[in-house]
């Protein structure tokens, strides 16, 4: 398992996973609170709700379980993308003809 961490394909997969997850998270986050609406309720977080904006009835709050869940899902997604890229690269490189 330690051979994966020094592999360039695994590192490239990790980088692609980080960029992909960051893009998905940024796409799903709300664009910002509507300044003209004083009693609007907004939630944010992907895939779990990690933040609720306040209304007149309750204050803003961060949901800790949602944040922990999002971090765990992100880590699992990024590691899986790294493993998949390493697997695909090993299959592609094994098909190259040996020119010795």
C-alpha positions as CSV (number, residue, x, y, z in Angstrom):
1,X,0.0,0.0,0.0
2,X,2.9,2.4,0.6
3,X,3.9,2.1,-3.1
4,X,0.7,4.1,-4.0
5,X,1.8,7.2,-2.2
6,X,5.0,7.6,-4.1
7,X,3.4,6.9,-7.5
8,X,2.9,10.0,-9.7
9,X,-0.4,8.7,-11.1
10,X,-1.8,8.4,-7.6
11,X,-0.7,12.0,-6.8
12,X,-2.2,13.3,-10.0
13,X,-5.4,11.5,-9.1
14,X,-5.4,13.0,-5.7
15,X,-5.0,16.5,-7.2
16,X,-7.8,15.8,-9.7
17,X,-10.0,14.6,-6.9
18,X,-9.4,17.7,-4.8
19,X,-10.2,20.0,-7.8
20,X,-13.3,18.0,-8.7
21,X,-14.7,17.9,-5.2
22,X,-13.9,21.6,-4.7
23,X,-15.7,22.4,-7.9
24,X,-18.8,20.4,-7.0
25,X,-18.9,22.0,-3.5
26,X,-18.6,25.5,-5.0
27,X,-21.3,24.8,-7.5
28,X,-23.7,23.5,-4.9
29,X,-23.1,26.3,-2.4
30,X,-25.6,29.2,-2.4
31,X,-24.4,32.4,-4.1
32,X,-24.9,34.5,-1.0
33,X,-27.6,35.7,1.3
34,X,-30.2,37.8,-0.3
35,X,-29.7,41.2,1.4
36,X,-33.3,42.4,0.7
37,X,-34.9,39.4,2.4
38,X,-34.6,39.6,6.2
39,X,-36.4,36.3,7.0
40,X,-34.8,34.0,4.4
41,X,-33.7,30.5,5.3
42,X,-30.7,29.1,3.5
43,X,-28.7,25.9,3.9
44,X,-25.3,24.9,2.5
45,X,-23.1,21.9,2.4
46,X,-22.5,19.0,0.1
47,X,-23.5,16.1,0.4
48,X,-24.6,16.8,4.0
49,X,-26.0,20.1,5.3
50,X,-23.2,21.8,7.3
51,X,-24.6,25.3,7.7
52,X,-28.0,26.9,8.2
53,X,-28.4,30.6,7.9
54,X,-30.5,32.3,10.5
55,X,-34.0,33.7,10.3
56,X,-36.0,35.7,12.8
57,X,-36.8,32.4,14.6
58,X,-33.3,31.0,15.0
59,X,-29.7,32.2,14.7
60,X,-27.1,31.0,12.2
61,X,-25.6,27.7,13.2
62,X,-22.9,25.3,11.9
63,X,-23.9,21.6,12.0
64,X,-20.9,19.7,13.3
65,X,-22.1,16.3,12.1
66,X,-22.7,17.6,8.7
67,X,-19.2,19.1,8.6
68,X,-17.6,15.8,9.8
69,X,-19.6,13.9,7.2
70,X,-18.6,16.2,4.4
71,X,-14.9,15.9,5.4
72,X,-15.1,12.1,5.5
73,X,-16.9,11.9,2.1
74,X,-14.4,14.3,0.6
75,X,-11.5,12.2,1.9
76,X,-13.0,9.0,0.6
77,X,-13.8,10.5,-2.8
78,X,-10.3,11.9,-3.2
79,X,-8.6,8.7,-2.1
80,X,-10.8,6.7,-4.5
81,X,-10.0,8.9,-7.4
82,X,-6.3,8.5,-6.6
83,X,-6.6,4.7,-6.6
84,X,-8.6,4.7,-9.8
85,X,-6.1,6.9,-11.6
86,X,-3.3,4.6,-10.3
87,X,-5.1,1.5,-11.6
88,X,-5.8,3.0,-15.0
89,X,-2.2,4.2,-15.4
90,X,-0.9,0.8,-14.4
91,X,-3.1,-0.8,-17.1
92,X,-2.1,1.7,-19.7
93,X,1.6,1.4,-18.9
94,X,1.5,-2.4,-19.0
95,X,0.3,-2.4,-22.6
96,X,3.2,-0.4,-23.9
97,X,5.6,-2.5,-26.0
98,X,8.9,-3.2,-24.4
99,X,11.6,-1.8,-26.8
100,X,14.7,-3.4,-25.2
